[in-house]
Amino acid sequence: MMAWLSGWWSSDAAQVEPATLRDAPKLAQLHGASFHRGWGEGEFEGMLSERNTLVHRLRLGRKIVGFAVSRMAADEAEILSIAVAASHRGRGLSHNLLLTHLGHLSGRGVRTVFLEVEENNQPARRLYERAGFGVAGRRERYYQQPGGEQLNALLMRRDLS
């Protein structure tokens, strides 16, 4: 009986695990639904094949509902993208995903993590600030919106050591 309960619980719990090449289509779909300029399947396949790129998927049961992607160089990393499906936002899943991802970066010798976030993206800024990131700089008119509007980016940083 305990084995059945244990299996039932783990299938409903959120799992953060390394993404594989087979995940590329779903990751591209999630990225496209989350950002104005979505990355294609080929871009994800390329990142999943690179040794200096770390990609985690967030899985609920058999369904991939989020991901985090970072590129590493020496003892630094940049979070390139993090997303959770709109239908699963607001449940703390992105916080768990981000902290697990940061733990894996630290385990690979990364000491400092950077990211860029659109200045007006309050949910993302709250996520990063809650995870210990601080504003390190600002890039004027960095993001180009589909309608031509240009938005500022904040450069954020967190030390892992």
Backbone bond lengths (Angstrom), bond angles and torsions (degrees), N, CA, C in turn:
res aa  C-N    CA-C-N  psi(-1)  N-CA   C-N-CA  omega(-1)  CA-C   N-CA-C  phi
1 M - - - 1.444 - - 1.524 111.03 -
2 M 1.300 118.12 -41.13 1.461 120.69 -179.44 1.529 111.11 -64.15
3 A 1.315 117.40 -36.98 1.464 119.55 179.09 1.523 110.32 -62.72
4 W 1.333 117.16 -40.65 1.461 119.88 178.77 1.529 110.33 -63.72
5 L 1.331 117.42 -45.96 1.465 120.90 179.41 1.521 111.09 -61.76
6 S 1.324 115.52 -42.83 1.453 120.09 179.85 1.530 110.24 -61.46
7 G 1.333 117.57 -44.06 1.459 120.84 179.16 1.514 112.15 -66.11
8 W 1.331 116.38 -38.92 1.463 119.89 178.91 1.513 110.44 -63.88
9 W 1.315 116.95 -45.52 1.468 120.60 -177.46 1.517 111.00 -62.79
10 S 1.325 117.46 -46.76 1.461 119.73 -175.00 1.531 111.59 -67.19
11 S 1.322 118.14 -27.08 1.466 118.76 -179.95 1.526 111.34 -73.92
12 D 1.330 117.21 -25.29 1.465 120.25 178.31 1.522 112.60 -90.67
13 A 1.328 117.33 -21.02 1.455 121.03 -177.67 1.529 109.51 -76.35
14 A 1.320 114.49 149.60 1.459 119.81 177.26 1.521 109.37 -70.15
15 Q 1.320 116.26 133.66 1.460 122.73 178.17 1.527 108.87 -118.67
16 V 1.331 116.85 128.04 1.460 121.88 173.03 1.517 105.97 -106.13
17 E 1.333 115.47 121.80 1.463 119.84 -174.98 1.523 109.57 -148.01
18 P 1.341 117.08 161.57 1.467 119.20 178.38 1.531 110.93 -58.94
19 A 1.316 115.78 135.99 1.467 120.92 176.20 1.526 108.70 -79.03
20 T 1.335 116.07 155.79 1.462 122.01 178.41 1.527 109.37 -121.13
21 L 1.326 116.34 169.34 1.465 120.68 178.34 1.527 111.82 -56.65
22 R 1.329 117.09 -33.05 1.472 120.51 179.54 1.530 111.93 -63.88
23 D 1.333 116.90 -19.78 1.466 120.93 -179.00 1.529 113.11 -82.41
24 A 1.326 117.68 -12.26 1.470 121.37 -173.30 1.536 113.65 -50.81
25 P 1.348 120.43 -46.40 1.470 119.04 -179.50 1.536 112.71 -60.57
26 K 1.323 117.45 -42.76 1.463 120.60 -178.89 1.528 110.88 -69.73
27 L 1.338 117.34 -39.26 1.463 120.43 178.76 1.530 109.99 -63.82
28 A 1.331 116.91 -41.00 1.472 120.80 177.95 1.527 110.49 -63.47
29 Q 1.335 116.26 -40.70 1.467 120.37 178.72 1.537 110.79 -63.06
30 L 1.326 117.07 -45.40 1.466 121.19 178.48 1.524 111.34 -62.89
31 H 1.337 116.76 -42.01 1.463 120.45 -179.41 1.528 110.02 -64.23
32 G 1.325 116.16 -44.80 1.461 120.05 179.84 1.517 113.11 -62.23
33 A 1.330 117.34 -32.68 1.459 121.26 179.16 1.522 111.81 -79.08
34 S 1.331 117.61 -16.20 1.459 121.50 -174.68 1.521 113.93 -103.69
35 F 1.328 117.60 -22.19 1.467 120.73 -173.28 1.520 110.71 -132.19
36 H 1.335 115.84 153.74 1.466 121.24 -178.35 1.523 111.55 -61.83
37 R 1.340 116.88 -42.47 1.462 119.87 178.23 1.521 107.55 -113.62
38 G 1.302 115.34 94.85 1.463 120.11 -177.17 1.518 112.19 -74.80
39 W 1.308 114.99 148.17 1.463 120.80 174.61 1.513 108.49 -82.22
40 G 1.329 115.97 143.28 1.454 121.47 179.67 1.518 112.55 -84.49
41 E 1.308 113.91 171.94 1.460 121.64 179.07 1.531 111.20 -57.03
42 G 1.327 116.51 -42.42 1.466 121.09 179.86 1.517 112.57 -62.71
43 E 1.342 116.57 -36.75 1.467 119.66 178.15 1.524 110.18 -65.70
44 F 1.329 116.75 -41.15 1.464 119.46 177.39 1.525 111.19 -67.04
45 E 1.333 117.26 -40.19 1.467 119.89 177.63 1.526 110.44 -59.57
46 G 1.323 116.29 -41.52 1.461 120.45 178.02 1.523 111.85 -62.39
47 M 1.328 116.60 -46.83 1.465 120.09 -179.53 1.527 111.29 -64.68
48 L 1.332 116.37 -39.58 1.468 120.01 -179.98 1.529 112.02 -67.28
49 S 1.322 117.22 -19.44 1.466 121.81 -179.43 1.528 112.65 -92.80
50 E 1.325 117.66 -13.44 1.464 121.01 -176.75 1.526 110.72 -84.59
51 R 1.319 116.30 136.78 1.465 120.60 -179.14 1.524 112.33 -70.76
52 N 1.343 117.21 -26.47 1.466 119.64 -176.82 1.530 112.85 -92.66
53 T 1.325 116.94 10.13 1.458 121.28 179.32 1.524 109.23 -116.35
54 L 1.315 115.62 132.96 1.460 121.79 179.58 1.531 107.95 -113.24
55 V 1.331 116.80 123.30 1.465 121.60 -178.88 1.526 108.43 -126.19
56 H 1.327 115.47 123.52 1.463 121.29 174.71 1.523 109.37 -113.50
57 R 1.307 115.18 146.10 1.463 120.72 173.62 1.529 107.47 -108.96
58 L 1.323 114.95 150.67 1.463 122.68 175.05 1.516 105.76 -109.82
59 R 1.337 115.24 118.93 1.457 120.03 -173.84 1.518 109.89 -119.90
60 L 1.339 114.99 136.20 1.464 122.81 170.63 1.519 105.53 -116.77
61 G 1.321 117.22 112.24 1.459 119.84 -172.70 1.514 108.32 61.68
62 R 1.329 116.68 -125.02 1.472 120.46 178.61 1.524 112.48 -97.42
63 K 1.319 116.93 0.92 1.462 120.99 -173.75 1.527 111.75 -99.17
64 I 1.328 116.29 126.46 1.462 121.11 175.15 1.526 107.24 -81.85
65 V 1.334 116.01 121.78 1.471 120.54 -175.87 1.527 112.26 -119.32
66 G 1.331 117.37 2.33 1.455 119.28 179.18 1.513 111.45 -172.43
67 F 1.333 114.88 173.63 1.467 121.02 179.12 1.519 109.58 -161.16
68 A 1.335 114.62 162.53 1.466 123.16 171.41 1.521 107.00 -137.81
69 V 1.342 116.37 138.27 1.459 122.46 -179.06 1.523 109.23 -131.09
70 S 1.325 116.72 129.01 1.462 122.09 175.44 1.513 110.18 -132.76
71 R 1.329 114.85 150.16 1.461 121.48 173.73 1.526 106.94 -113.74
72 M 1.336 115.49 133.21 1.458 121.35 -176.09 1.527 110.50 -109.64
73 A 1.346 114.81 144.56 1.464 122.22 173.84 1.527 106.66 -147.08
74 A 1.323 115.44 120.53 1.472 121.60 -175.92 1.526 108.63 53.18
75 D 1.336 117.78 -124.06 1.471 119.64 -178.25 1.524 112.26 -103.51
76 E 1.347 116.31 22.98 1.464 121.39 177.69 1.521 110.23 -123.26
77 A 1.334 114.89 156.40 1.465 120.25 175.05 1.518 108.44 -142.36
78 E 1.319 114.69 154.47 1.457 121.37 173.10 1.519 107.64 -122.15
79 I 1.328 115.84 126.78 1.461 119.42 173.16 1.521 106.27 -75.65
80 L 1.329 115.83 116.86 1.463 121.39 -177.88 1.521 111.36 -84.02
81 S 1.335 116.24 -35.22 1.457 119.50 -178.37 1.522 109.30 -166.20
82 I 1.326 114.19 146.40 1.458 121.25 172.44 1.526 105.71 -145.15
83 A 1.321 116.42 135.12 1.464 119.57 -178.11 1.515 110.24 -151.51
84 V 1.320 114.27 148.97 1.458 122.74 172.01 1.526 105.97 -130.79
85 A 1.330 116.74 137.59 1.464 121.91 179.78 1.531 109.84 -52.15
86 A 1.322 116.34 140.05 1.465 121.92 -177.47 1.526 111.85 -52.87
87 S 1.317 117.45 -37.07 1.466 121.65 -177.69 1.526 112.69 -70.29
88 H 1.330 118.09 -10.08 1.463 121.44 -178.16 1.527 112.72 -119.48
89 R 1.332 117.39 9.84 1.468 120.40 -179.79 1.527 110.46 -78.27
90 G 1.322 114.99 159.80 1.456 121.02 176.28 1.517 114.28 81.61
91 R 1.340 117.31 13.99 1.467 121.40 -178.80 1.523 112.44 -115.68
92 G 1.329 117.48 5.74 1.457 120.51 -178.89 1.519 114.17 83.87
93 L 1.325 117.33 3.42 1.466 120.31 -178.30 1.532 111.88 -65.22
94 S 1.333 117.19 -37.98 1.462 119.63 -178.56 1.521 110.59 -67.16
95 H 1.325 117.51 -33.39 1.468 121.04 178.63 1.532 109.53 -64.62
96 N 1.320 116.91 -46.95 1.463 121.88 177.52 1.525 110.73 -61.19
97 L 1.324 116.69 -44.17 1.460 121.86 178.17 1.525 110.62 -59.42
98 L 1.322 116.97 -48.66 1.463 121.42 -177.48 1.529 111.20 -64.02
99 L 1.330 117.76 -46.71 1.469 119.97 -178.33 1.528 111.37 -64.97
100 T 1.317 117.73 -39.46 1.466 120.53 177.17 1.526 110.15 -64.20
101 H 1.334 116.39 -44.20 1.469 121.93 178.79 1.531 110.01 -59.76
102 L 1.325 117.22 -45.24 1.465 121.19 179.23 1.529 111.12 -62.33
103 G 1.332 116.74 -38.25 1.462 120.54 177.68 1.517 111.86 -61.70
104 H 1.342 116.86 -39.67 1.469 120.77 178.23 1.527 110.79 -69.56
105 L 1.340 117.27 -36.89 1.465 120.01 176.23 1.521 109.82 -62.28
106 S 1.320 116.46 -45.27 1.457 121.39 178.87 1.532 110.37 -59.62
107 G 1.322 116.42 -41.71 1.456 121.33 178.43 1.518 113.54 -63.62
108 R 1.316 116.86 -19.33 1.472 121.36 177.07 1.528 111.88 -96.85
109 G 1.328 116.09 11.29 1.462 119.98 175.89 1.510 115.27 91.59
110 V 1.316 117.96 5.57 1.464 120.86 178.36 1.536 108.94 -73.45
111 R 1.332 115.50 131.95 1.463 120.59 -179.16 1.531 112.72 -109.89
112 T 1.342 116.97 -25.28 1.463 120.78 -178.34 1.523 108.84 -135.38
113 V 1.331 116.12 134.21 1.468 122.00 -179.71 1.529 108.47 -120.85
114 F 1.322 115.26 135.48 1.462 122.76 177.82 1.520 109.26 -118.66
115 L 1.313 116.47 159.75 1.461 122.43 171.45 1.513 108.55 -160.08
116 E 1.321 115.36 161.91 1.457 121.60 173.00 1.510 107.27 -117.53
117 V 1.341 115.47 141.23 1.454 120.61 179.36 1.529 108.36 -139.61
118 E 1.308 115.63 141.71 1.463 119.99 177.71 1.528 108.15 -62.99
119 E 1.316 115.25 129.65 1.471 122.11 -172.32 1.530 113.71 -53.95
120 N 1.323 117.25 -34.73 1.471 120.84 -176.97 1.528 113.59 -90.15
121 N 1.324 118.00 2.22 1.462 121.36 -178.19 1.536 108.96 -84.64
122 Q 1.330 115.01 82.33 1.466 120.22 -174.76 1.532 113.71 -62.40
123 P 1.351 120.52 -42.52 1.470 118.46 178.84 1.531 112.23 -59.33
124 A 1.334 117.49 -42.76 1.466 120.53 -179.89 1.526 110.40 -67.26
125 R 1.325 116.68 -42.07 1.469 119.32 -179.95 1.526 110.71 -62.46
126 R 1.338 117.05 -40.79 1.473 119.96 177.50 1.524 110.74 -62.57
127 L 1.329 116.84 -42.48 1.467 121.37 178.28 1.528 109.95 -57.36
128 Y 1.329 116.77 -50.80 1.458 120.47 -175.80 1.528 111.46 -68.11
129 E 1.311 117.63 -41.31 1.466 120.22 179.06 1.523 110.47 -64.08
130 R 1.321 116.84 -40.86 1.469 121.25 178.14 1.531 111.48 -63.53
131 A 1.336 116.17 -28.40 1.465 121.00 179.32 1.530 112.18 -89.14
132 G 1.324 117.49 6.89 1.457 120.79 174.11 1.511 116.33 96.44
133 F 1.331 118.58 8.60 1.460 121.19 177.28 1.528 109.96 -81.44
134 G 1.323 115.58 144.61 1.458 121.83 175.08 1.515 109.59 -124.38
135 V 1.330 116.05 155.32 1.467 121.21 179.41 1.525 109.02 -71.58
136 A 1.336 115.42 127.80 1.466 121.68 -179.01 1.526 111.85 -113.68
137 G 1.325 117.68 -10.74 1.458 120.84 -178.66 1.516 110.82 177.23
138 R 1.340 115.04 176.35 1.471 121.31 -177.12 1.521 108.35 -140.34
139 R 1.317 116.02 138.04 1.465 121.43 176.77 1.519 108.15 -116.56
140 E 1.309 115.86 114.39 1.465 121.60 -178.07 1.529 110.89 -69.07
141 R 1.334 116.54 136.16 1.465 123.75 173.67 1.533 111.55 49.71
142 Y 1.315 117.61 43.62 1.463 122.96 -174.78 1.526 112.24 -80.18
143 Y 1.336 116.06 -39.25 1.469 120.36 -177.94 1.517 109.85 -98.10
144 Q 1.335 115.68 132.69 1.464 122.05 178.35 1.529 108.13 -102.31
145 Q 1.318 117.43 119.60 1.460 122.34 178.26 1.526 109.74 -81.01
146 P 1.344 117.84 157.75 1.474 120.57 179.13 1.534 112.96 -55.12
147 G 1.324 117.63 -33.93 1.466 120.64 -179.52 1.510 113.64 -83.06
148 G 1.340 117.66 1.54 1.455 120.97 177.84 1.525 114.11 101.50
149 E 1.335 117.48 -13.92 1.457 120.15 179.21 1.534 109.59 -64.40
150 Q 1.331 115.28 141.72 1.455 120.10 178.91 1.527 108.94 -110.83
151 L 1.327 115.64 130.51 1.462 121.38 -176.78 1.516 110.45 -115.96
152 N 1.324 115.50 149.42 1.458 121.29 179.71 1.522 111.17 -78.24
153 A 1.330 114.77 151.80 1.461 121.32 175.62 1.520 108.74 -115.06
154 L 1.312 115.28 144.91 1.454 120.80 170.65 1.519 107.77 -102.77
155 L 1.317 116.22 133.94 1.451 121.87 172.50 1.523 105.92 -91.97
156 M 1.334 116.34 123.55 1.461 120.92 -178.40 1.518 109.18 -117.54
157 R 1.331 114.99 155.17 1.458 121.02 -174.47 1.528 109.34 -142.85
158 R 1.332 113.87 146.83 1.460 120.15 172.41 1.523 108.81 -143.72
159 D 1.318 116.01 133.04 1.458 121.25 173.63 1.515 108.36 -87.75
160 L 1.332 116.24 136.02 1.466 121.10 179.57 1.523 111.98 -98.68
161 S 1.326 117.81 -15.73 1.466 120.09 -176.26 1.513 111.86 -82.09
